[in-house]
Amino acid sequence: MSRFGDFEPLCTSTPSYTWCNLFYRQLRDLNSTIPNLLPGLSSDPSSAPMGINPKCGIPLVSSSLSSLSSLASSSGSNADSSISWGSGNSLGNIANIIACGLSIPVVLALVWFISKRKAAVGRVEMRILISVYGLSLILQILTTTSVLEQGSTALVVLTAIHAGVVAAWFWMLLANGMVATQFVDDGSWASLMPFSIFSAAIFAGTTYISLDVALHITDTLGPPDRTDPNSIRDLKSIPLFVLTSIWPLVAALLYFGLITYIVLRILNERKPFFLFLLSAILFVLGQLAWFLLGRVVCAGSNAKVDGSFINTILETAAIVMLFMGWRSITEGEFSLRFFDFWLWLLSLFSCFDIFWFSVLCSSVLFVSYGLYALCCNVSVCSCFFPWFVSRRGGLVFCGRLKCVGAGPNGCWTVTGEGC
């Protein structure tokens, strides 16, 4: 029976769950004294996917797929018997690698637009928040896409840093909500000092706890009893669970409550509230895709992809909506050329028949833009299966693109088959 602080259910059932990398190293070091701690797909580090004896997981990049069938059917394995591992070599979590790689330019564009808004309230704090999210995307590529061998010191250290960055990011999110109250002057030492000190403290504390869980630096934060196999297999760490699961939830709820109060009660505005609400909805949908759809997608694709890339796309869309909400409650003008540029650039991939790449690339901004259009009175054409949206008229594309050009009002007009 699972208890508070147990990671075993997550590491078994949720593909690409980041913090399982720490427990793999913990079990690997104990496996010499207590056998069979890493059965099934986890038994061979040279091909092991993320997780601890997972039901489905994407094998290490470049590992041979033909050897996984015997591991999946070995004694004690939890692997889904319906998965056909095939032959050849694994590409790792290629879908999430692409999703993260395409999200990084989006983040850079957001940082650039924030920097242009010299008079905006909370500009410095928001720029740091978005920049740290970009850093987390880089770490995500390294820690969650099966590009580094399970149990390796490099993976453990990067995962610990990733945990610290995630925990610190949610403090930065909450701090941005506090800055929006203008209780202290944004960008001043009175704002940036506590912002930086608490961020550094949370980062350092979470990183240390993560390293302690994996490397057994002390006896305090590891399994309660290192001689009891059942206790070890629970993968229990209450401090890590609180900092990586409970704290982000609490911080996100506090931020949403605070920003809702500011927008509806102090500013008496509705449009910004809908933008922040859409950001929250996208974030929740991303988590649901990761935790609930992850294994379904993994098994359905024969362990080629999982729900993590959907989570990345939706999280990045949530960040875009968060930026749009912040923009709407601060001073200055913002041009929708931000979306027009990406519409033109990403549609160009389809003109060169790089269809699925353009679909994945487009989804981050087009989901955000479509939601923005719904709540901000920007007219949007629609059809049964829209991939692309043009601003204030134009056409919506449902199939393969034929041309891209300048339309009326300086908008990009997209024409294609299917509408």
Summary of the structure (lengths in Angstrom):
residues: 419
radius of gyration: 22.8
end to end distance: 52.7
largest distance: 72.3
contacts: 1465
relative contact order: 0.11
helix: 60%
strand: 4%
